Amino acid sequence: MTCRTLMAAVLGAATAAVLALPAVASASPHATQTPLTVTREKGHVLACTGTGPGVDVVVDLYDNDVFGTHAAVSVRTPDDEYVRGGETGAGLFDKGRIRREFVLDSETSGTAQTVVVSGAYVRSGPPKRVHEVYDEPFGQVVTKGWNYPLRAGVTVWTMGQQVKLTCGEAFAYRLTTWRPDSTAE
């Protein structure tokens, strides 16, 4: 067998295997007959921390085109902690830019502080395959798709100073999720 014939045989077998994959990948990830709800989701996740003179800052931003936009921001001083968490309006992530103003409430003094989160992000590195299986009250949930790592430069303006943040977790994602239909009888 010549090298060319061997290579053609290997490529032919590899092509046949790759062409067979979509049929396997498109099969339902659930073996049960329970009706499923399928969602296709895309969004961003960014988790950052930073320290400045007399302040520690934590910022967690999350957007999902199906389930909404959430932000958790905390500024801790030696005397108080200011927090804000929960749903927020869309637009945390906008074509590589982040800029949002939040009003944080004091945990102890009853006062409030305005915080401005701003910065930029770009894709960095190869995408990572996601395949998660976990249980929820109505049954097993399967999520498949891709995470796209991000490099982010983010700062916070708070307490009269700018604090540079370091982002440990930062990625964009595209996922398909299969959930048991909780409304099915």
Contacts in CASP RR format, 6 or more apart in sequence:
PFRMAT RR
TARGET T0000
AUTHOR 0000-0000-0000
METHOD contacts of the structure
MODEL  1
MTCRTLMAAVLGAATAAVLALPAVASASPHATQTPLTVTREKGHVLACTG
TGPGVDVVVDLYDNDVFGTHAAVSVRTPDDEYVRGGETGAGLFDKGRIRR
EFVLDSETSGTAQTVVVSGAYVRSGPPKRVHEVYDEPFGQVVTKGWNYPL
RAGVTVWTMGQQVKLTCGEAFAYRLTTWRPDSTAE
1 9 0 8 1.000
25 144 0 8 1.000
28 36 0 8 1.000
28 178 0 8 1.000
29 133 0 8 1.000
29 142 0 8 1.000
29 144 0 8 1.000
29 178 0 8 1.000
30 36 0 8 1.000
30 140 0 8 1.000
30 142 0 8 1.000
30 178 0 8 1.000
30 180 0 8 1.000
32 180 0 8 1.000
34 139 0 8 1.000
34 180 0 8 1.000
34 181 0 8 1.000
34 184 0 8 1.000
35 180 0 8 1.000
35 181 0 8 1.000
35 184 0 8 1.000
36 178 0 8 1.000
36 179 0 8 1.000
36 180 0 8 1.000
36 181 0 8 1.000
37 178 0 8 1.000
37 179 0 8 1.000
37 180 0 8 1.000
37 181 0 8 1.000
38 176 0 8 1.000
38 177 0 8 1.000
38 178 0 8 1.000
38 179 0 8 1.000
39 66 0 8 1.000
39 176 0 8 1.000
39 177 0 8 1.000
39 179 0 8 1.000
40 66 0 8 1.000
40 174 0 8 1.000
40 175 0 8 1.000
40 176 0 8 1.000
41 64 0 8 1.000
41 65 0 8 1.000
41 66 0 8 1.000
41 67 0 8 1.000
41 173 0 8 1.000
41 174 0 8 1.000
41 175 0 8 1.000
41 176 0 8 1.000
41 177 0 8 1.000
42 64 0 8 1.000
42 65 0 8 1.000
42 172 0 8 1.000
42 173 0 8 1.000
42 174 0 8 1.000
42 175 0 8 1.000
43 63 0 8 1.000
43 64 0 8 1.000
43 65 0 8 1.000
43 93 0 8 1.000
43 172 0 8 1.000
43 173 0 8 1.000
43 174 0 8 1.000
44 61 0 8 1.000
44 62 0 8 1.000
44 63 0 8 1.000
44 92 0 8 1.000
44 93 0 8 1.000
44 121 0 8 1.000
44 150 0 8 1.000
44 171 0 8 1.000
44 172 0 8 1.000
44 173 0 8 1.000
45 61 0 8 1.000
45 62 0 8 1.000
45 169 0 8 1.000
45 170 0 8 1.000
45 171 0 8 1.000
45 173 0 8 1.000
46 59 0 8 1.000
46 60 0 8 1.000
46 61 0 8 1.000
46 62 0 8 1.000
46 93 0 8 1.000
46 98 0 8 1.000
46 121 0 8 1.000
46 150 0 8 1.000
46 152 0 8 1.000
46 154 0 8 1.000
46 167 0 8 1.000
46 169 0 8 1.000
46 170 0 8 1.000
47 59 0 8 1.000
47 60 0 8 1.000
47 61 0 8 1.000
47 167 0 8 1.000
47 168 0 8 1.000
47 169 0 8 1.000
47 170 0 8 1.000
48 57 0 8 1.000
48 58 0 8 1.000
48 59 0 8 1.000
48 60 0 8 1.000
48 152 0 8 1.000
48 154 0 8 1.000
48 165 0 8 1.000
48 166 0 8 1.000
48 167 0 8 1.000
48 168 0 8 1.000
48 170 0 8 1.000
49 56 0 8 1.000
49 57 0 8 1.000
49 58 0 8 1.000
49 59 0 8 1.000
49 165 0 8 1.000
49 166 0 8 1.000
49 168 0 8 1.000
50 56 0 8 1.000
50 57 0 8 1.000
50 58 0 8 1.000
50 156 0 8 1.000
50 163 0 8 1.000
50 164 0 8 1.000
50 165 0 8 1.000
50 166 0 8 1.000
51 57 0 8 1.000
51 163 0 8 1.000
52 161 0 8 1.000
52 163 0 8 1.000
53 161 0 8 1.000
54 77 0 8 1.000
54 78 0 8 1.000
54 159 0 8 1.000
55 75 0 8 1.000
55 76 0 8 1.000
55 77 0 8 1.000
55 158 0 8 1.000
55 159 0 8 1.000
55 161 0 8 1.000
55 163 0 8 1.000
56 74 0 8 1.000
56 75 0 8 1.000
56 76 0 8 1.000
57 73 0 8 1.000
57 74 0 8 1.000
57 75 0 8 1.000
57 76 0 8 1.000
57 115 0 8 1.000
57 156 0 8 1.000
57 158 0 8 1.000
57 163 0 8 1.000
57 165 0 8 1.000
58 72 0 8 1.000
58 73 0 8 1.000
58 74 0 8 1.000
59 71 0 8 1.000
59 72 0 8 1.000
59 73 0 8 1.000
59 74 0 8 1.000
59 117 0 8 1.000
59 154 0 8 1.000
59 156 0 8 1.000
59 165 0 8 1.000
60 70 0 8 1.000
60 71 0 8 1.000
60 72 0 8 1.000
60 73 0 8 1.000
61 70 0 8 1.000
61 71 0 8 1.000
61 92 0 8 1.000
61 93 0 8 1.000
61 98 0 8 1.000
61 117 0 8 1.000
62 69 0 8 1.000
62 70 0 8 1.000
62 71 0 8 1.000
62 92 0 8 1.000
63 69 0 8 1.000
63 70 0 8 1.000
63 90 0 8 1.000
63 91 0 8 1.000
63 92 0 8 1.000
63 93 0 8 1.000
68 87 0 8 1.000
68 90 0 8 1.000
69 87 0 8 1.000
69 88 0 8 1.000
69 89 0 8 1.000
69 90 0 8 1.000
69 91 0 8 1.000
69 92 0 8 1.000
70 85 0 8 1.000
70 86 0 8 1.000
70 87 0 8 1.000
70 88 0 8 1.000
71 84 0 8 1.000
71 85 0 8 1.000
71 86 0 8 1.000
71 88 0 8 1.000
71 92 0 8 1.000
71 100 0 8 1.000
71 102 0 8 1.000
72 83 0 8 1.000
72 84 0 8 1.000
72 85 0 8 1.000
72 86 0 8 1.000
73 83 0 8 1.000
73 84 0 8 1.000
73 85 0 8 1.000
73 102 0 8 1.000
73 104 0 8 1.000
73 115 0 8 1.000
73 117 0 8 1.000
73 156 0 8 1.000
74 81 0 8 1.000
74 82 0 8 1.000
74 83 0 8 1.000
74 84 0 8 1.000
74 104 0 8 1.000
75 81 0 8 1.000
75 82 0 8 1.000
75 83 0 8 1.000
75 104 0 8 1.000
75 113 0 8 1.000
75 115 0 8 1.000
75 156 0 8 1.000
75 158 0 8 1.000
75 159 0 8 1.000
76 82 0 8 1.000
77 159 0 8 1.000
79 108 0 8 1.000
79 109 0 8 1.000
80 106 0 8 1.000
80 107 0 8 1.000
80 108 0 8 1.000
80 109 0 8 1.000
80 111 0 8 1.000
81 106 0 8 1.000
81 107 0 8 1.000
81 108 0 8 1.000
82 104 0 8 1.000
82 105 0 8 1.000
82 106 0 8 1.000
82 107 0 8 1.000
82 112 0 8 1.000
82 113 0 8 1.000
82 115 0 8 1.000
83 104 0 8 1.000
83 105 0 8 1.000
83 107 0 8 1.000
84 102 0 8 1.000
84 103 0 8 1.000
84 104 0 8 1.000
84 105 0 8 1.000
84 115 0 8 1.000
88 100 0 8 1.000
88 102 0 8 1.000
91 100 0 8 1.000
92 98 0 8 1.000
92 100 0 8 1.000
93 121 0 8 1.000
93 172 0 8 1.000
96 120 0 8 1.000
96 121 0 8 1.000
96 122 0 8 1.000
97 119 0 8 1.000
97 120 0 8 1.000
98 117 0 8 1.000
98 118 0 8 1.000
98 119 0 8 1.000
98 120 0 8 1.000
98 121 0 8 1.000
98 152 0 8 1.000
98 154 0 8 1.000
99 116 0 8 1.000
99 117 0 8 1.000
99 118 0 8 1.000
99 119 0 8 1.000
100 116 0 8 1.000
100 117 0 8 1.000
100 118 0 8 1.000
101 114 0 8 1.000
101 115 0 8 1.000
101 116 0 8 1.000
101 117 0 8 1.000
102 114 0 8 1.000
102 115 0 8 1.000
102 116 0 8 1.000
102 117 0 8 1.000
103 112 0 8 1.000
103 113 0 8 1.000
103 114 0 8 1.000
103 115 0 8 1.000
104 112 0 8 1.000
104 113 0 8 1.000
104 114 0 8 1.000
104 115 0 8 1.000
105 111 0 8 1.000
105 112 0 8 1.000
106 112 0 8 1.000
106 113 0 8 1.000
113 158 0 8 1.000
113 159 0 8 1.000
114 158 0 8 1.000
115 156 0 8 1.000
115 157 0 8 1.000
115 158 0 8 1.000
116 156 0 8 1.000
116 157 0 8 1.000
116 158 0 8 1.000
117 154 0 8 1.000
117 155 0 8 1.000
117 156 0 8 1.000
118 154 0 8 1.000
118 155 0 8 1.000
118 156 0 8 1.000
118 157 0 8 1.000
119 152 0 8 1.000
119 153 0 8 1.000
119 154 0 8 1.000
119 155 0 8 1.000
120 152 0 8 1.000
120 153 0 8 1.000
121 150 0 8 1.000
121 151 0 8 1.000
121 152 0 8 1.000
121 153 0 8 1.000
121 154 0 8 1.000
121 170 0 8 1.000
122 150 0 8 1.000
122 151 0 8 1.000
123 148 0 8 1.000
123 149 0 8 1.000
123 150 0 8 1.000
123 151 0 8 1.000
123 172 0 8 1.000
124 149 0 8 1.000
124 150 0 8 1.000
124 151 0 8 1.000
125 149 0 8 1.000
126 149 0 8 1.000
127 146 0 8 1.000
127 147 0 8 1.000
127 148 0 8 1.000
127 149 0 8 1.000
128 146 0 8 1.000
128 147 0 8 1.000
128 148 0 8 1.000
128 149 0 8 1.000
128 171 0 8 1.000
129 144 0 8 1.000
129 145 0 8 1.000
129 146 0 8 1.000
130 143 0 8 1.000
130 144 0 8 1.000
130 145 0 8 1.000
130 146 0 8 1.000
130 147 0 8 1.000
130 173 0 8 1.000
130 175 0 8 1.000
131 142 0 8 1.000
131 143 0 8 1.000
131 144 0 8 1.000
131 145 0 8 1.000
132 141 0 8 1.000
132 142 0 8 1.000
132 143 0 8 1.000
132 144 0 8 1.000
133 140 0 8 1.000
133 141 0 8 1.000
133 142 0 8 1.000
133 143 0 8 1.000
134 140 0 8 1.000
134 141 0 8 1.000
135 141 0 8 1.000
136 179 0 8 1.000
136 180 0 8 1.000
137 182 0 8 1.000
138 179 0 8 1.000
138 180 0 8 1.000
138 181 0 8 1.000
138 182 0 8 1.000
139 179 0 8 1.000
139 180 0 8 1.000
140 180 0 8 1.000
141 177 0 8 1.000
141 178 0 8 1.000
141 179 0 8 1.000
141 180 0 8 1.000
142 177 0 8 1.000
142 178 0 8 1.000
143 175 0 8 1.000
143 176 0 8 1.000
143 177 0 8 1.000
143 178 0 8 1.000
144 175 0 8 1.000
144 176 0 8 1.000
145 173 0 8 1.000
145 174 0 8 1.000
145 175 0 8 1.000
145 176 0 8 1.000
146 173 0 8 1.000
146 174 0 8 1.000
146 175 0 8 1.000
147 171 0 8 1.000
147 172 0 8 1.000
147 173 0 8 1.000
148 171 0 8 1.000
148 172 0 8 1.000
148 173 0 8 1.000
148 174 0 8 1.000
149 170 0 8 1.000
149 171 0 8 1.000
150 167 0 8 1.000
150 170 0 8 1.000
150 171 0 8 1.000
150 172 0 8 1.000
151 170 0 8 1.000
152 167 0 8 1.000
152 170 0 8 1.000
153 165 0 8 1.000
153 167 0 8 1.000
154 164 0 8 1.000
154 165 0 8 1.000
154 167 0 8 1.000
155 162 0 8 1.000
155 163 0 8 1.000
155 164 0 8 1.000
155 165 0 8 1.000
156 162 0 8 1.000
156 163 0 8 1.000
156 165 0 8 1.000
157 163 0 8 1.000
END
